[in-house]
Amino acid sequence: MARMSTSTEQAELEALRARVDDLERECADQAAQANAAIAAAQDRLYWLDRWGLDLNALMRRRGATEFRAAVRGVRAVVRRLRKIKRRLAG
């Protein structure tokens, strides 16, 4: 004998379908972000290969650690200046 669905069961079923739709959208968004990250990495790798640069060998050279620290310092200064500029403009 077939059982009739109650309104509560129908509401629960609709809520579950909505949740599945949300999860599918979230999964598609994550896949798109992952694909974009992979494409960006492949683009960087292409140019490194084309220019004949081996970053691992470059970073093993003397002074590489100091160079990276200097770059981080410059980036910190630039970020701070941009932050100040935004505060003054806003």
Kinemage of the C-alpha trace (Angstrom):
@kinemage 1
@onewidth
@group {chain A} dominant
@subgroup {mainchain}
@vectorlist {calphas} color= white
{ca met a 1} P 0.000 0.000 0.000
{ca ala a 2} L 1.423 3.413 -0.969
{ca arg a 3} L 1.949 5.880 1.803
{ca met a 4} L 0.938 9.489 1.268
{ca ser a 5} L 3.467 12.194 2.015
{ca thr a 6} L 2.660 14.668 4.691
{ca ser a 7} L 3.275 18.368 4.312
{ca thr a 8} L 6.152 18.070 6.786
{ca glu a 9} L 7.837 15.441 4.636
{ca gln a 10} L 7.324 17.591 1.541
{ca ala a 11} L 8.863 20.614 3.274
{ca glu a 12} L 11.811 18.514 4.420
{ca leu a 13} L 12.286 17.162 0.911
{ca glu a 14} L 12.264 20.675 -0.559
{ca ala a 15} L 14.778 21.846 2.063
{ca leu a 16} L 17.067 18.931 1.187
{ca arg a 17} L 16.789 19.694 -2.532
{ca ala a 18} L 17.672 23.320 -1.873
{ca arg a 19} L 20.683 22.253 0.186
{ca val a 20} L 21.851 19.913 -2.577
{ca asp a 21} L 21.562 22.788 -5.073
{ca asp a 22} L 23.633 25.015 -2.763
{ca leu a 23} L 26.292 22.329 -2.358
{ca glu a 24} L 26.463 21.747 -6.117
{ca arg a 25} L 26.935 25.494 -6.704
{ca glu a 26} L 29.628 25.602 -4.019
{ca cys a 27} L 31.402 22.642 -5.611
{ca ala a 28} L 31.285 24.307 -9.039
{ca asp a 29} L 32.705 27.534 -7.556
{ca gln a 30} L 35.539 25.640 -5.888
{ca ala a 31} L 36.301 23.810 -9.130
{ca ala a 32} L 36.408 27.125 -11.010
{ca gln a 33} L 38.776 28.626 -8.429
{ca ala a 34} L 41.012 25.562 -8.552
{ca asn a 35} L 41.084 25.666 -12.348
{ca ala a 36} L 41.991 29.357 -12.296
{ca ala a 37} L 44.818 28.709 -9.824
{ca ile a 38} L 46.135 25.856 -11.949
{ca ala a 39} L 45.998 28.006 -15.090
{ca ala a 40} L 47.910 30.814 -13.355
{ca ala a 41} L 50.564 28.371 -12.119
{ca gln a 42} L 50.912 26.864 -15.587
{ca asp a 43} L 51.315 30.335 -17.077
{ca arg a 44} L 54.088 31.205 -14.613
{ca leu a 45} L 55.770 27.867 -15.249
{ca tyr a 46} L 55.612 28.431 -18.997
{ca trp a 47} L 57.477 31.713 -18.740
{ca leu a 48} L 60.038 30.343 -16.288
{ca asp a 49} L 60.724 27.484 -18.694
{ca arg a 50} L 60.844 29.806 -21.669
{ca trp a 51} L 63.353 32.080 -19.960
{ca gly a 52} L 65.364 29.075 -18.773
{ca leu a 53} L 64.998 29.918 -15.066
{ca asp a 54} L 65.193 27.233 -12.398
{ca leu a 55} L 63.803 28.810 -9.243
{ca asn a 56} L 65.013 25.961 -7.051
{ca ala a 57} L 68.594 26.430 -8.244
{ca leu a 58} L 68.253 30.193 -7.983
{ca met a 59} L 67.011 30.001 -4.378
{ca arg a 60} L 69.895 27.703 -3.398
{ca arg a 61} L 72.427 30.347 -4.414
{ca arg a 62} L 74.168 32.515 -1.862
{ca gly a 63} L 72.193 35.644 -1.052
{ca ala a 64} L 68.806 34.268 -2.075
{ca thr a 65} L 67.464 34.316 1.482
{ca glu a 66} L 68.586 37.881 1.960
{ca phe a 67} L 67.094 38.877 -1.385
{ca arg a 68} L 63.717 37.362 -0.443
{ca ala a 69} L 63.831 39.199 2.890
{ca ala a 70} L 64.556 42.467 1.083
{ca val a 71} L 61.658 41.890 -1.306
{ca arg a 72} L 59.348 41.184 1.636
{ca gly a 73} L 60.517 44.413 3.268
{ca val a 74} L 59.856 46.428 0.131
{ca arg a 75} L 56.419 44.847 -0.226
{ca ala a 76} L 55.601 45.740 3.380
{ca val a 77} L 56.576 49.366 2.777
{ca val a 78} L 54.517 49.535 -0.435
{ca arg a 79} L 51.491 48.024 1.331
{ca arg a 80} L 51.794 50.488 4.179
{ca leu a 81} L 52.045 53.420 1.755
{ca arg a 82} L 48.962 52.212 -0.123
{ca lys a 83} L 47.072 51.881 3.162
{ca ile a 84} L 48.030 55.430 4.132
{ca lys a 85} L 47.023 56.675 0.690
{ca arg a 86} L 43.598 55.027 1.012
{ca arg a 87} L 43.092 56.577 4.452
{ca leu a 88} L 43.952 60.028 3.156
{ca ala a 89} L 41.765 59.648 0.079
{ca gly a 90} L 38.782 58.284 2.045
